[in-house]
Amino acid sequence: MTCNLRGIYSLSSLGEATRAKRNFPHTSSAQCGGKQASQAQRSVGEMTNKDNMQERETFNNHTVYSLSDVAMSIHKVIERTYTRPYYIKAEILKLNYYPYSGHCYPELVEREGNTIKTEMRAVIWSAHFNDINRRFTQITGEPLKENIRIHGLALHIEDIEPSYTLGEMVRNRQEVIERLKKEKVFGLNKSLTMPLIPKRVAVISVETSKGYSDFMQTLEQNEQGYRFHTELFPSILQGEKAITGIMSQLERIEARLSEFDVVVIVRGGGGDVGMSCYDDYGLTHRVATFPLPILTGIGHSTNLTVTDMVAHANFITPTDVAFSLLECFRRFEEQLNDYITKIAQQAQLRLSEVKQSLIRTETAFQYKLPKVIGIYRNRLSEVHKELIFKSKELTMNQSFQLKSLMQDIGKQMQLHMRREQQRLELTAERLPKNIQTCLRKRASECDNIDEKLHLLSPKNVLKRGYSITMKDGKAVRNVTELTPGDHLVTQLYEGTINSVVE
């Protein structure tokens, strides 16, 4: 943008003014021409003559000037040199707007790449600021703010020409478009397939905005009774904060990608102010590469933003976006009705064909039925005769087989009885021998048992030198069973011993 500035001095720019004083002869000759240089030199000369007339304080052999001396000298130079407004190109680093007073004290800079080459302060009085900001917003769509490039610099800003900024915005937008096309992402979102029924809608908007209200009202009150599932992801929708807000909500939606069919960005009721955020590269790239179709209705009717261009579809108003979703439902309903009609027609046609076929079959059946009955009657008679013959033949064969089988059974029984008779005779012959052998074996076992019992009898044990001590007729097995005075009887092999426990 171009700023129309008048050269009126302000002490707020004293630092820059001092630098200008020191370098002014060189600057004037390069930028202002010979006349302005002579005026600057004359002002410095007047200041030097004044030093000769008045004794000045010195420091290191240099004259020390007062602040008012410097200000007055610079004021005279500017007053003589800049006799009309000038256009100067600069960037507003900080706006420094004070709403209470209405005055604005912008900090202006000139950059070389990312380095600030020159910096100077300025002032816009409230009487000028409101008019400047209003016209600036009308033309550029953006209010006067920081980081805006302007033309025009002086200590008192009387006017700003917004056409320069507007050109910068157009150039920046074109650079974003070319960059997206170079990266081959410009048409990615448009290439996505729109769901037949976009029922689940993620809405990025402001809950209290008129645009969001119109959008929801259009969806919820449609005459056809279509039902949508919508979820609001609130975000600021204009100005610089809209960029991070919308991108943040897109990240939230992507984390729940399977829950939605389409994303809608709608705003309304705010005019065209703050629309440049939709030309930001980061936001447009995010929209272009988003995996769901994005529909925009950001409430402008002039030039499209880059976000509109890369979105799957763009509309002027939120209501138009809602109508487009309803149109998807309507088209699907029409297709469905067409299919139902076609199916009904095909079914009717098929039923008619089947009916005709049944009629033809019935006629043919009535014509051929007597012949078929006669043929099958003859076959049945032949089968009956054959069955009688076969049954007689089978009966005779079965009778012969039965007789043969009975003869075989008789022979087998006689043979089996002879074998069993022989086995009984052999067993009867062997039985006495087996009994005697078993008795001898059992007698031998009894003798062995008797011998063991004899060896283990108490007498044999006593005979080997053992004895049995008894108390009251019972054997004593433990000393603890005895008490002093008990009478004991000790049985030996031959004889007994009586004793008393002491």
Stockholm file with secondary structure:
# STOCKHOLM 1.0

chainA/1-502         MTCNLRGIYSLSSLGEATRAKRNFPHTSSAQCGGKQASQAQRSVGEMTNKDNMQERETFNNHTVYSLSDVAMSIHKVIERTYTRPYYIKAEILKLNYYPYSGHCYPELVEREGNTIKTEMRAVIWSAHFNDINRRFTQITGEPLKENIRIHGLALHIEDIEPSYTLGEMVRNRQEVIERLKKEKVFGLNKSLTMPLIPKRVAVISVETSKGYSDFMQTLEQNEQGYRFHTELFPSILQGEKAITGIMSQLERIEARLSEFDVVVIVRGGGGDVGMSCYDDYGLTHRVATFPLPILTGIGHSTNLTVTDMVAHANFITPTDVAFSLLECFRRFEEQLNDYITKIAQQAQLRLSEVKQSLIRTETAFQYKLPKVIGIYRNRLSEVHKELIFKSKELTMNQSFQLKSLMQDIGKQMQLHMRREQQRLELTAERLPKNIQTCLRKRASECDNIDEKLHLLSPKNVLKRGYSITMKDGKAVRNVTELTPGDHLVTQLYEGTINSVVE
#=GR chainA/1-502 SS CEEEEECCCCGGGHHHHHHHHHHHHHHIIIIICHHHHHHHHHHHHHHHHHHHHSCCCEETTEECCCHHHHHHHHHHHHHHHCCSCEECEEEEEECCBCTTTCCBCCEEEEEETTEEEEEEECCBCHHHHHHHHHHHHHHHSSCSCTTEEEECCCSEEEEEETHHHHHHHHHHHHHHHHHHHHTTCTTTTTTSCCCSSCCEEEEEECTTCHHHHHHHHHHHTCTTCCCCEEEEEECCCSSTHHHHHHHHHHHHHHHTGGGCSEEEEECCSSTTTTGGGGGCHHHHHHHHTCSSCEEEECSCCSSCCHHHHHSSEECSSHHHHHHHHHHHHHHHHHHHHHHHHHHHHHHHHHHHHHHHHHHHHHHHHHHHHHHHHHHHHHHHHHHHHHHHHHHHHHHHHHHHHHHHHHHHHHHHHHHHHHHHHHHHHHHHHHHHHHHHHHHHHHHHHHHHHHHHHHHTSHHHHHHTTCCEEEETTEECCCGGGCCTTCEEEEECSSCEEEEECC
#=GC SS_cons         CEEEEECCCCGGGHHHHHHHHHHHHHHIIIIICHHHHHHHHHHHHHHHHHHHHSCCCEETTEECCCHHHHHHHHHHHHHHHCCSCEECEEEEEECCBCTTTCCBCCEEEEEETTEEEEEEECCBCHHHHHHHHHHHHHHHSSCSCTTEEEECCCSEEEEEETHHHHHHHHHHHHHHHHHHHHTTCTTTTTTSCCCSSCCEEEEEECTTCHHHHHHHHHHHTCTTCCCCEEEEEECCCSSTHHHHHHHHHHHHHHHTGGGCSEEEEECCSSTTTTGGGGGCHHHHHHHHTCSSCEEEECSCCSSCCHHHHHSSEECSSHHHHHHHHHHHHHHHHHHHHHHHHHHHHHHHHHHHHHHHHHHHHHHHHHHHHHHHHHHHHHHHHHHHHHHHHHHHHHHHHHHHHHHHHHHHHHHHHHHHHHHHHHHHHHHHHHHHHHHHHHHHHHHHHHHHHHHHHHHTSHHHHHHTTCCEEEETTEECCCGGGCCTTCEEEEECSSCEEEEECC
//
